[in-house]
Amino acid sequence: MSSVNKDYAEKRNFIRMFVDATVTITEPETGQVCSGESQNLSGDGVMFITERGFEVNQILEVDIRSRQSKLAPLVAKFEVRRVIKLDNGKFEIAGKIDEIQ
């Protein structure tokens, strides 16, 4: 089947999954820490909502912990690819997982 006939969602390298998890975000340069709530996770990226905005291309450390104790935490180096300020004053942060630690 050619990619011309595929739906947009099928063209992604990895599917997006909703993950009910907290995200702890650390700026490696300053050591500052904040928290957020994950929106979705894929094989190479994550999107979360947080009170604080970040810069596109900024490198962060993320610690994603599911509220379901049977799932292992994910700790990774993360590159910010998109920042959207929401109407409620929070920020939607999306990016690429560069390295799992």
N, CA, C and O atoms as CSV, one atom per row, in Angstrom:
chain,resi,resn,atom,element,x,y,z
A,1,MET,N,N,0.846,-1.174,0.000
A,1,MET,CA,C,0.000,0.000,0.000
A,1,MET,C,C,0.892,1.239,0.000
A,1,MET,O,O,1.834,1.309,0.790
A,2,SER,N,N,0.630,2.191,-0.841
A,2,SER,CA,C,1.441,3.401,-0.883
A,2,SER,C,C,1.035,4.342,0.239
A,2,SER,O,O,-0.076,4.262,0.762
A,3,SER,N,N,1.952,5.237,0.603
A,3,SER,CA,C,1.665,6.178,1.682
A,3,SER,C,C,0.621,7.214,1.276
A,3,SER,O,O,0.063,7.895,2.137
A,4,VAL,N,N,0.349,7.342,-0.025
A,4,VAL,CA,C,-0.659,8.282,-0.492
A,4,VAL,C,C,-2.040,7.900,0.034
A,4,VAL,O,O,-2.871,8.775,0.277
A,5,ASN,N,N,-2.294,6.614,0.211
A,5,ASN,CA,C,-3.590,6.138,0.668
A,5,ASN,C,C,-3.720,6.068,2.186
A,5,ASN,O,O,-4.798,5.768,2.699
A,6,LYS,N,N,-2.657,6.337,2.898
A,6,LYS,CA,C,-2.691,6.212,4.357
A,6,LYS,C,C,-3.268,7.452,5.008
A,6,LYS,O,O,-3.105,8.564,4.507
A,7,ASP,N,N,-3.945,7.252,6.129
A,7,ASP,CA,C,-4.376,8.369,6.951
A,7,ASP,C,C,-3.143,9.020,7.559
A,7,ASP,O,O,-2.099,8.379,7.679
A,8,TYR,N,N,-3.256,10.300,7.946
A,8,TYR,CA,C,-2.125,11.019,8.532
A,8,TYR,C,C,-1.555,10.291,9.740
A,8,TYR,O,O,-0.337,10.173,9.871
A,9,ALA,N,N,-2.415,9.803,10.619
A,9,ALA,CA,C,-1.970,9.148,11.858
A,9,ALA,C,C,-1.115,7.921,11.558
A,9,ALA,O,O,-0.247,7.568,12.356
A,10,GLU,N,N,-1.342,7.275,10.437
A,10,GLU,CA,C,-0.582,6.073,10.101
A,10,GLU,C,C,0.795,6.394,9.542
A,10,GLU,O,O,1.633,5.498,9.438
A,11,LYS,N,N,1.053,7.642,9.181
A,11,LYS,CA,C,2.342,8.030,8.620
A,11,LYS,C,C,3.400,8.269,9.688
A,11,LYS,O,O,4.582,8.391,9.366
A,12,ARG,N,N,2.999,8.339,10.947
A,12,ARG,CA,C,3.936,8.570,12.041
A,12,ARG,C,C,4.821,7.342,12.227
A,12,ARG,O,O,4.400,6.219,11.946
A,13,ASN,N,N,6.051,7.559,12.702
A,13,ASN,CA,C,6.939,6.429,12.998
A,13,ASN,C,C,6.430,5.618,14.178
A,13,ASN,O,O,6.622,4.404,14.232
A,14,PHE,N,N,5.775,6.293,15.132
A,14,PHE,CA,C,5.262,5.640,16.334
A,14,PHE,C,C,3.866,6.188,16.628
A,14,PHE,O,O,3.582,7.357,16.367
A,15,ILE,N,N,3.010,5.344,17.167
A,15,ILE,CA,C,1.684,5.823,17.550
A,15,ILE,C,C,1.787,6.638,18.835
A,15,ILE,O,O,2.696,6.428,19.637
A,16,ARG,N,N,0.864,7.557,19.025
A,16,ARG,CA,C,0.793,8.318,20.273
A,16,ARG,C,C,-0.140,7.578,21.217
A,16,ARG,O,O,-1.194,7.082,20.821
A,17,MET,N,N,0.278,7.517,22.482
A,17,MET,CA,C,-0.546,6.863,23.497
A,17,MET,C,C,-0.814,7.852,24.616
A,17,MET,O,O,0.084,8.580,25.040
A,18,PHE,N,N,-2.060,7.879,25.098
A,18,PHE,CA,C,-2.363,8.681,26.272
A,18,PHE,C,C,-1.714,8.002,27.470
A,18,PHE,O,O,-1.821,6.786,27.633
A,19,VAL,N,N,-1.043,8.781,28.301
A,19,VAL,CA,C,-0.407,8.256,29.502
A,19,VAL,C,C,-0.810,9.136,30.673
A,19,VAL,O,O,-0.544,10.338,30.666
A,20,ASP,N,N,-1.447,8.554,31.671
A,20,ASP,CA,C,-1.838,9.278,32.876
A,20,ASP,C,C,-0.630,9.298,33.802
A,20,ASP,O,O,-0.442,8.390,34.612
A,21,ALA,N,N,0.185,10.339,33.676
A,21,ALA,CA,C,1.453,10.363,34.408
A,21,ALA,C,C,1.833,11.784,34.802
A,21,ALA,O,O,1.426,12.760,34.170
A,22,THR,N,N,2.617,11.867,35.854
A,22,THR,CA,C,3.218,13.138,36.236
A,22,THR,C,C,4.588,13.238,35.572
A,22,THR,O,O,5.261,12.231,35.350
A,23,VAL,N,N,4.981,14.451,35.263
A,23,VAL,CA,C,6.273,14.694,34.632
A,23,VAL,C,C,7.045,15.660,35.518
A,23,VAL,O,O,6.548,16.734,35.855
A,24,THR,N,N,8.249,15.280,35.892
A,24,THR,CA,C,9.154,16.179,36.599
A,24,THR,C,C,10.178,16.644,35.578
A,24,THR,O,O,10.856,15.828,34.954
A,25,ILE,N,N,10.291,17.961,35.407
A,25,ILE,CA,C,11.151,18.545,34.388
A,25,ILE,C,C,12.300,19.256,35.085
A,25,ILE,O,O,12.084,20.075,35.978
A,26,THR,N,N,13.518,18.942,34.674
A,26,THR,CA,C,14.708,19.569,35.251
A,26,THR,C,C,15.505,20.246,34.144
A,26,THR,O,O,15.742,19.662,33.086
A,27,GLU,N,N,15.917,21.494,34.403
A,27,GLU,CA,C,16.824,22.194,33.492
A,27,GLU,C,C,18.244,21.831,33.903
A,27,GLU,O,O,18.674,22.205,34.994
A,28,PRO,N,N,18.984,21.114,33.063
A,28,PRO,CA,C,20.330,20.682,33.455
A,28,PRO,C,C,21.283,21.830,33.797
A,28,PRO,O,O,22.112,21.692,34.696
A,29,GLU,N,N,21.177,22.968,33.087
A,29,GLU,CA,C,22.104,24.081,33.332
A,29,GLU,C,C,21.903,24.735,34.687
A,29,GLU,O,O,22.870,25.130,35.337
A,30,THR,N,N,20.642,24.854,35.120
A,30,THR,CA,C,20.356,25.595,36.343
A,30,THR,C,C,19.952,24.703,37.513
A,30,THR,O,O,20.027,25.119,38.669
A,31,GLY,N,N,19.523,23.478,37.213
A,31,GLY,CA,C,19.029,22.597,38.261
A,31,GLY,C,C,17.602,22.899,38.679
A,31,GLY,O,O,17.070,22.230,39.565
A,32,GLN,N,N,16.965,23.892,38.062
A,32,GLN,CA,C,15.577,24.229,38.396
A,32,GLN,C,C,14.658,23.079,38.004
A,32,GLN,O,O,14.832,22.437,36.968
A,33,VAL,N,N,13.671,22.840,38.872
A,33,VAL,CA,C,12.746,21.732,38.678
A,33,VAL,C,C,11.314,22.252,38.700
A,33,VAL,O,O,10.971,23.110,39.514
A,34,CYS,N,N,10.482,21.732,37.805
A,34,CYS,CA,C,9.054,22.010,37.846
A,34,CYS,C,C,8.316,20.728,37.475
A,34,CYS,O,O,8.935,19.732,37.101
A,35,SER,N,N,7.007,20.760,37.581
A,35,SER,CA,C,6.243,19.550,37.297
A,35,SER,C,C,5.189,19.824,36.244
A,35,SER,O,O,4.860,20.972,35.947
A,36,GLY,N,N,4.668,18.740,35.687
A,36,GLY,CA,C,3.632,18.837,34.682
A,36,GLY,C,C,2.832,17.554,34.621
A,36,GLY,O,O,3.067,16.615,35.380
A,37,GLU,N,N,1.877,17.535,33.697
A,37,GLU,CA,C,1.018,16.371,33.480
A,37,GLU,C,C,1.174,15.937,32.037
A,37,GLU,O,O,1.008,16.742,31.120
A,38,SER,N,N,1.496,14.660,31.830
A,38,SER,CA,C,1.670,14.187,30.457
A,38,SER,C,C,0.338,14.165,29.724
A,38,SER,O,O,-0.715,13.933,30.317
A,39,GLN,N,N,0.408,14.411,28.435
A,39,GLN,CA,C,-0.766,14.346,27.570
A,39,GLN,C,C,-0.686,13.108,26.687
A,39,GLN,O,O,-1.662,12.375,26.531
A,40,ASN,N,N,0.504,12.885,26.107
A,40,ASN,CA,C,0.705,11.671,25.334
A,40,ASN,C,C,2.186,11.352,25.225
A,40,ASN,O,O,3.052,12.179,25.514
A,41,LEU,N,N,2.442,10.131,24.801
A,41,LEU,CA,C,3.795,9.604,24.713
A,41,LEU,C,C,3.864,8.753,23.465
A,41,LEU,O,O,2.924,8.022,23.153
A,42,SER,N,N,4.981,8.845,22.741
A,42,SER,CA,C,5.193,7.975,21.591
A,42,SER,C,C,6.582,7.366,21.721
A,42,SER,O,O,7.266,7.579,22.722
A,43,GLY,N,N,6.994,6.621,20.728
A,43,GLY,CA,C,8.298,5.966,20.787
A,43,GLY,C,C,9.465,6.927,20.804
A,43,GLY,O,O,10.550,6.573,21.265
A,44,ASP,N,N,9.263,8.141,20.306
A,44,ASP,CA,C,10.368,9.094,20.282
A,44,ASP,C,C,10.018,10.486,20.786
A,44,ASP,O,O,10.790,11.424,20.587
A,45,GLY,N,N,8.855,10.639,21.443
A,45,GLY,CA,C,8.489,11.967,21.919
A,45,GLY,C,C,7.464,11.937,23.029
A,45,GLY,O,O,6.899,10.895,23.360
A,46,VAL,N,N,7.239,13.113,23.597
A,46,VAL,CA,C,6.263,13.260,24.676
A,46,VAL,C,C,5.684,14.670,24.613
A,46,VAL,O,O,6.355,15.607,24.182
A,47,MET,N,N,4.444,14.809,25.043
A,47,MET,CA,C,3.814,16.107,25.169
A,47,MET,C,C,3.245,16.213,26.578
A,47,MET,O,O,2.634,15.270,27.081
A,48,PHE,N,N,3.452,17.377,27.217
A,48,PHE,CA,C,2.956,17.577,28.574
A,48,PHE,C,C,2.513,19.013,28.759
A,48,PHE,O,O,2.866,19.895,27.976
A,49,ILE,N,N,1.732,19.234,29.810
A,49,ILE,CA,C,1.249,20.561,30.186
A,49,ILE,C,C,1.964,20.953,31.476
A,49,ILE,O,O,2.071,20.151,32.402
A,50,THR,N,N,2.450,22.188,31.529
A,50,THR,CA,C,3.149,22.676,32.708
A,50,THR,C,C,2.857,24.162,32.913
A,50,THR,O,O,2.375,24.846,32.010
A,51,GLU,N,N,3.153,24.638,34.098
A,51,GLU,CA,C,2.932,26.048,34.445
A,51,GLU,C,C,3.976,26.960,33.810
A,51,GLU,O,O,3.785,28.175,33.750
A,52,ARG,N,N,5.067,26.387,33.341
A,52,ARG,CA,C,6.215,27.165,32.894
A,52,ARG,C,C,6.519,26.916,31.419
A,52,ARG,O,O,6.448,25.779,30.951
A,53,GLY,N,N,6.853,27.967,30.696
A,53,GLY,CA,C,7.250,27.833,29.304
A,53,GLY,C,C,8.738,27.566,29.184
A,53,GLY,O,O,9.514,27.914,30.074
A,54,PHE,N,N,9.128,26.956,28.097
A,54,PHE,CA,C,10.538,26.692,27.804
A,54,PHE,C,C,10.823,27.174,26.391
A,54,PHE,O,O,9.903,27.516,25.648
A,55,GLU,N,N,12.090,27.202,26.025
A,55,GLU,CA,C,12.500,27.648,24.696
A,55,GLU,C,C,12.572,26.465,23.741
A,55,GLU,O,O,12.991,25.373,24.126
A,56,VAL,N,N,12.161,26.682,22.490
A,56,VAL,CA,C,12.324,25.660,21.459
A,56,VAL,C,C,13.818,25.357,21.337
A,56,VAL,O,O,14.644,26.269,21.375
A,57,ASN,N,N,14.153,24.100,21.193
A,57,ASN,CA,C,15.519,23.555,21.114
A,57,ASN,C,C,16.201,23.426,22.478
A,57,ASN,O,O,17.327,22.934,22.554
A,58,GLN,N,N,15.546,23.855,23.548
A,58,GLN,CA,C,16.123,23.713,24.884
A,58,GLN,C,C,16.169,22.233,25.251
A,58,GLN,O,O,15.239,21.481,24.959
A,59,ILE,N,N,17.250,21.828,25.889
A,59,ILE,CA,C,17.417,20.447,26.344
A,59,ILE,C,C,17.035,20.370,27.813
A,59,ILE,O,O,17.529,21.146,28.631
A,60,LEU,N,N,16.154,19.433,28.144
A,60,LEU,CA,C,15.665,19.232,29.509
A,60,LEU,C,C,15.824,17.769,29.882
A,60,LEU,O,O,16.045,16.916,29.023
A,61,GLU,N,N,15.710,17.493,31.165
A,61,GLU,CA,C,15.605,16.119,31.640
A,61,GLU,C,C,14.172,15.926,32.112
A,61,GLU,O,O,13.644,16.748,32.860
A,62,VAL,N,N,13.541,14.839,31.674
A,62,VAL,CA,C,12.168,14.560,32.089
A,62,VAL,C,C,12.123,13.217,32.803
A,62,VAL,O,O,12.799,12.263,32.418
A,63,ASP,N,N,11.324,13.168,33.834
A,63,ASP,CA,C,11.082,11.942,34.610
A,63,ASP,C,C,9.571,11.743,34.575
A,63,ASP,O,O,8.823,12.481,35.216
A,64,ILE,N,N,9.132,10.745,33.823
A,64,ILE,CA,C,7.707,10.493,33.611
A,64,ILE,C,C,7.310,9.273,34.423
A,64,ILE,O,O,7.830,8.177,34.217
A,65,ARG,N,N,6.375,9.478,35.354
A,65,ARG,CA,C,5.948,8.388,36.245
A,65,ARG,C,C,4.445,8.192,36.152
A,65,ARG,O,O,3.660,9.081,36.483
A,66,SER,N,N,4.068,7.021,35.700
A,66,SER,CA,C,2.655,6.679,35.560
A,66,SER,C,C,2.007,6.561,36.934
A,66,SER,O,O,2.656,6.192,37.912
A,67,ARG,N,N,0.741,6.875,36.988
A,67,ARG,CA,C,0.003,6.710,38.236
A,67,ARG,C,C,-0.320,5.238,38.479
A,67,ARG,O,O,-0.784,4.873,39.559
A,68,GLN,N,N,-0.078,4.400,37.486
A,68,GLN,CA,C,-0.252,2.952,37.651
A,68,GLN,C,C,1.094,2.376,38.057
A,68,GLN,O,O,2.039,2.394,37.268
A,69,SER,N,N,1.191,1.877,39.251
A,69,SER,CA,C,2.472,1.454,39.810
A,69,SER,C,C,3.129,0.316,39.039
A,69,SER,O,O,4.327,0.087,39.206
A,70,LYS,N,N,2.394,-0.398,38.211
A,70,LYS,CA,C,2.989,-1.520,37.485
A,70,LYS,C,C,3.835,-1.079,36.290
A,70,LYS,O,O,4.525,-1.904,35.690
A,71,LEU,N,N,3.795,0.203,35.935
A,71,LEU,CA,C,4.581,0.709,34.822
A,71,LEU,C,C,5.851,1.378,35.339
A,71,LEU,O,O,5.811,2.169,36.282
A,72,ALA,N,N,6.964,1.052,34.716
A,72,ALA,CA,C,8.250,1.616,35.128
A,72,ALA,C,C,8.350,3.083,34.715
A,72,ALA,O,O,7.787,3.471,33.691
A,73,PRO,N,N,9.059,3.905,35.496
A,73,PRO,CA,C,9.235,5.307,35.122
A,73,PRO,C,C,10.137,5.429,33.893
A,73,PRO,O,O,10.935,4.539,33.599
A,74,LEU,N,N,9.994,6.542,33.190
A,74,LEU,CA,C,10.843,6.843,32.049
A,74,LEU,C,C,11.618,8.105,32.379
A,74,LEU,O,O,11.026,9.154,32.633
A,75,VAL,N,N,12.938,8.009,32.377
A,75,VAL,CA,C,13.804,9.158,32.620
A,75,VAL,C,C,14.601,9.370,31.340
A,75,VAL,O,O,15.253,8.449,30.849
A,76,ALA,N,N,14.549,10.595,30.797
A,76,ALA,CA,C,15.157,10.818,29.492
A,76,ALA,C,C,15.638,12.251,29.317
A,76,ALA,O,O,15.194,13.171,30.004
A,77,LYS,N,N,16.560,12.406,28.374
A,77,LYS,CA,C,16.968,13.723,27.897
A,77,LYS,C,C,15.958,14.088,26.805
A,77,LYS,O,O,15.617,13.254,25.966
A,78,PHE,N,N,15.484,15.332,26.821
A,78,PHE,CA,C,14.348,15.752,26.017
A,78,PHE,C,C,14.676,17.071,25.326
A,78,PHE,O,O,15.184,17.993,25.963
A,79,GLU,N,N,14.389,17.168,24.029
A,79,GLU,CA,C,14.594,18.418,23.294
A,79,GLU,C,C,13.244,19.037,22.977
A,79,GLU,O,O,12.404,18.403,22.340
A,80,VAL,N,N,13.031,20.266,23.414
A,80,VAL,CA,C,11.773,20.977,23.186
A,80,VAL,C,C,11.652,21.310,21.701
A,80,VAL,O,O,12.551,21.910,21.112
A,81,ARG,N,N,10.525,20.910,21.105
A,81,ARG,CA,C,10.277,21.185,19.685
A,81,ARG,C,C,9.122,22.159,19.478
A,81,ARG,O,O,9.079,22.868,18.473
A,82,ARG,N,N,8.173,22.195,20.440
A,82,ARG,CA,C,7.007,23.082,20.288
A,82,ARG,C,C,6.551,23.561,21.657
A,82,ARG,O,O,6.500,22.788,22.613
A,83,VAL,N,N,6.217,24.851,21.741
A,83,VAL,CA,C,5.692,25.461,22.965
A,83,VAL,C,C,4.460,26.266,22.578
A,83,VAL,O,O,4.530,27.156,21.730
A,84,ILE,N,N,3.327,25.948,23.206
A,84,ILE,CA,C,2.091,26.681,22.951
A,84,ILE,C,C,1.552,27.186,24.288
A,84,ILE,O,O,1.337,26.405,25.215
A,85,LYS,N,N,1.337,28.496,24.379
A,85,LYS,CA,C,0.721,29.056,25.592
A,85,LYS,C,C,-0.784,28.859,25.475
A,85,LYS,O,O,-1.397,29.279,24.494
A,86,LEU,N,N,-1.368,28.227,26.465
A,86,LEU,CA,C,-2.797,27.929,26.470
A,86,LEU,C,C,-3.597,29.079,27.070
A,86,LEU,O,O,-3.043,29.950,27.741
A,87,ASP,N,N,-4.896,29.073,26.824
A,87,ASP,CA,C,-5.769,30.134,27.336
A,87,ASP,C,C,-5.764,30.222,28.859
A,87,ASP,O,O,-5.993,31.295,29.416
A,88,ASN,N,N,-5.506,29.105,29.537
A,88,ASN,CA,C,-5.511,29.094,30.995
A,88,ASN,C,C,-4.171,29.542,31.595
A,88,ASN,O,O,-3.988,29.488,32.811
A,89,GLY,N,N,-3.228,29.987,30.737
A,89,GLY,CA,C,-1.936,30.465,31.215
A,89,GLY,C,C,-0.874,29.392,31.309
A,89,GLY,O,O,0.299,29.704,31.511
A,90,LYS,N,N,-1.256,28.142,31.167
A,90,LYS,CA,C,-0.284,27.049,31.187
A,90,LYS,C,C,0.321,26.881,29.802
A,90,LYS,O,O,-0.085,27.549,28.850
A,91,PHE,N,N,1.302,25.978,29.696
A,91,PHE,CA,C,2.011,25.758,28.450
A,91,PHE,C,C,1.933,24.298,28.031
A,91,PHE,O,O,2.075,23.392,28.852
A,92,GLU,N,N,1.705,24.087,26.739
A,92,GLU,CA,C,1.775,22.753,26.153
A,92,GLU,C,C,3.174,22.625,25.556
A,92,GLU,O,O,3.551,23.385,24.664
A,93,ILE,N,N,3.925,21.668,26.051
A,93,ILE,CA,C,5.302,21.453,25.618
A,93,ILE,C,C,5.375,20.108,24.905
A,93,ILE,O,O,4.945,19.088,25.443
A,94,ALA,N,N,5.912,20.111,23.711
A,94,ALA,CA,C,6.080,18.857,22.963
A,94,ALA,C,C,7.528,18.784,22.495
A,94,ALA,O,O,8.162,19.798,22.202
A,95,GLY,N,N,8.029,17.561,22.434
A,95,GLY,CA,C,9.396,17.431,21.990
A,95,GLY,C,C,9.819,16.010,21.766
A,95,GLY,O,O,9.020,15.075,21.823
A,96,LYS,N,N,11.093,15.874,21.511
A,96,LYS,CA,C,11.712,14.622,21.114
A,96,LYS,C,C,12.534,14.052,22.263
A,96,LYS,O,O,13.283,14.765,22.930
A,97,ILE,N,N,12.376,12.776,22.471
A,97,ILE,CA,C,13.227,12.085,23.443
A,97,ILE,C,C,14.553,11.792,22.759
A,97,ILE,O,O,14.606,11.030,21.793
A,98,ASP,N,N,15.626,12.402,23.261
A,98,ASP,CA,C,16.949,12.229,22.665
A,98,ASP,C,C,17.685,11.020,23.214
A,98,ASP,O,O,18.396,10.326,22.487
A,99,GLU,N,N,17.504,10.776,24.506
A,99,GLU,CA,C,18.276,9.696,25.141
A,99,GLU,C,C,17.554,9.222,26.384
A,99,GLU,O,O,17.205,10.021,27.253
A,100,ILE,N,N,17.328,7.916,26.466
A,100,ILE,CA,C,16.722,7.349,27.677
A,100,ILE,C,C,17.852,7.061,28.644
A,100,ILE,O,O,18.867,6.470,28.273
A,101,GLN,N,N,17.668,7.488,29.901
A,101,GLN,CA,C,18.735,7.342,30.895
A,101,GLN,C,C,18.466,6.193,31.829
A,101,GLN,O,O,19.265,5.929,32.728
